[in-house]
Structure formats: C-alpha cells, structure tokens
Amino acid sequence: MKAEKMRSFAAGLMIAAGLCGAVYYLGSDETATTATTNKTVTAKMSEDEMKSSLASKGFVVHTEEEWNKQLAAAKEGEKKPNEEKVVYRTVLTVTLGMTSIDVGKALEKAHIIKSAKEFFNEVEKRGVSTKLRPGSYDLESGMTEDQIIKTIFK
C-alpha cells in the first residue's frame, strides 16, 4: 500500500471513531423500546417506580443504612435462638518423645484449638514445655488455652 492510501485509511478510521464516540457520549441513556410498537420512548422512572420494578423481578432493594446494618449483623455472627453450639471432645494420649509442637498439631486436628503455632508459642512463653508428661487427657473445645495447658503440662 502506498503512503497516501495509508494516510487516507487512517484518517477515515479516526473520523469513524470520533463519530461513534460522539454518539455514545452525547446520546440519550433514557430510551426504551416497547415490545408491541417497536417505537423508542424516552422514559424517566422515579425512585419508587425503579424499586417496584426491581422488586417485581425478584430483586431486593435496600438503603445504604439498611445494608450496613445487615453487614454488621452478619459480621457479629448473631446466633439464632435454636442454633446449637458444636463442642468437640477428644482424648489426647501423650507418649514419650512427644513435644509441645506435636501436642498442638493433635489439638488443632481435633478442633480443640485454632492454631497449633499459637499454642506452641504460648507454651514456650510460659516456659512449661519441659513439663509435658505422658498420659491420656480428656479435652474439649470449650476449654480455654490456659485450662488446656494446665491439664497437659503439670
């Protein structure tokens, strides 16, 4: 292609893009086509009409304040009155050679504690890791970390 034809082609593309942009940005957003007449009708709906239209199609419309209240309630994790709390129970058997890390992993696996690492750090902080004694211990998820440590590390 010659340079002159290339410039003409580029100019045509730029003009077409400019016209499309003008129609897009300067055109009306509030047009709707009716199904029966296929005529374009400009309609501006009020806030109540928009809400009722959305509600009729199965949408739920909330104000920002109502939405924030629902989010706060969900984050708090409000329990329903009939909802039962799950309590995990286990018998932990500590054998010779086990460390506080092993105990923490076993308790985390049994859903008694949330984090084996945090448990290990707390045991180390208290300086009782050497007081781990072999035996079987009954534990449940409702116990505090302090109660668990006092039970296992004597």
C-alpha positions in Angstrom: 0.0 0.0 0.0 1.2 3.5 -0.8 1.8 6.1 1.9 -1.0 8.3 0.6 -3.6 5.5 0.7 -2.4 4.5 4.2 -3.0 8.1 5.4 -6.4 8.2 3.9 -7.4 4.9 5.5 -6.1 6.1 8.9 -8.0 9.4 8.6 -11.2 7.5 7.8 -10.7 5.3 10.9 -10.2 8.4 13.1 -13.3 10.1 11.7 -15.4 7.0 12.2 -14.1 6.5 15.8 -14.8 10.2 16.6 -18.4 9.9 15.3 -19.0 6.7 17.3 -17.6 8.4 20.4 -19.8 11.5 19.9 -23.0 9.4 19.5 -22.0 7.3 22.6 -21.3 10.2 24.9 -23.9 12.7 23.6 -26.7 10.2 23.0 -29.6 9.7 25.4 -29.4 6.9 28.0 -33.1 7.0 28.9 -34.6 5.3 25.8 -36.5 2.1 25.8 -38.2 0.1 23.1 -41.7 -1.1 23.7 -42.3 -4.7 22.7 -45.6 -4.1 20.9 -44.9 -1.0 18.8 -41.1 -1.1 18.4 -41.0 2.7 18.9 -38.4 4.3 21.0 -39.9 6.0 24.0 -38.0 8.2 26.4 -39.0 7.4 30.0 -37.6 8.7 33.2 -38.6 6.5 36.2 -39.0 7.8 39.7 -37.1 6.2 42.6 -40.3 4.4 43.8 -41.0 3.1 40.2 -37.5 1.8 39.9 -37.8 0.0 43.3 -41.1 -1.6 42.4 -39.8 -2.6 39.0 -36.8 -4.3 40.5 -38.9 -5.9 43.3 -41.3 -7.3 40.7 -38.3 -9.0 39.0 -37.2 -10.6 42.3 -34.5 -8.1 43.4 -34.3 -6.8 47.0 -33.7 -3.1 47.3 -32.1 -1.7 50.5 -31.0 1.8 51.5 -27.3 2.1 52.4 -28.2 2.3 56.1 -30.2 -1.0 55.9 -27.4 -2.7 54.0 -24.8 -1.6 56.6 -26.9 -2.9 59.4 -27.2 -6.3 57.7 -23.5 -6.4 57.2 -22.8 -5.5 60.8 -25.2 -8.2 62.0 -23.6 -10.8 59.7 -20.1 -9.9 60.9 -21.2 -10.3 64.5 -22.3 -13.7 63.7 -25.5 -13.5 65.7 -26.7 -16.9 66.7 -30.3 -18.0 66.1 -32.1 -18.9 69.3 -32.4 -22.5 68.4 -28.9 -22.9 67.0 -26.7 -25.3 68.9 -23.0 -24.8 69.5 -20.8 -27.6 68.4 -18.4 -28.8 71.1 -15.5 -31.1 70.1 -14.2 -33.6 72.6 -11.1 -35.7 72.4 -8.9 -37.9 74.5 -5.3 -36.8 73.9 -2.7 -39.5 74.5 0.8 -38.1 75.1 3.5 -40.6 74.6 7.2 -40.5 75.4 9.1 -38.3 72.9 6.2 -36.0 72.0 6.8 -32.3 72.0 4.5 -29.4 72.6 4.5 -28.9 68.8 3.1 -32.4 68.4 0.5 -31.8 71.1 -0.5 -28.5 69.4 -0.9 -30.2 66.0 -3.0 -33.0 67.5 -5.2 -30.5 69.3 -5.7 -28.4 66.1 -6.6 -31.5 64.1 -9.2 -32.5 66.8 -10.7 -28.9 66.6 -9.8 -28.2 70.2 -7.6 -25.2 69.4 -7.5 -22.9 66.4 -3.7 -22.7 65.8 -1.0 -25.2 66.8 1.6 -22.5 66.3 -0.1 -20.1 68.7 -0.5 -22.9 71.2 3.2 -23.8 70.9 4.2 -20.1 71.3 2.1 -19.8 74.4 3.6 -22.9 75.9 7.1 -21.6 75.2 6.3 -18.2 76.6 5.1 -19.8 79.9 8.2 -22.0 80.0 6.3 -25.2 80.6 7.4 -27.2 77.5 9.6 -29.4 79.6 6.8 -30.3 81.9 4.9 -32.4 79.4 4.1 -35.8 80.9 2.9 -38.9 79.2 -0.7 -39.9 79.8 -4.3 -39.6 78.5 -6.1 -36.3 78.9 -9.8 -35.5 78.3 -10.1 -32.2 76.5 -12.9 -30.2 74.7 -13.2 -27.2 72.5 -14.9 -25.1 75.2 -11.8 -25.1 77.4 -9.6 -22.0 77.4 -6.0 -22.3 76.3 -5.0 -21.7 80.0 -7.1 -24.7 81.1 -5.6 -26.9 78.4 -2.0 -26.0 79.3 -2.7 -26.6 83.0 -4.2 -30.0 82.2 -1.4 -31.3 80.0 1.7 -29.6 81.3 2.0 -30.4 85.0 
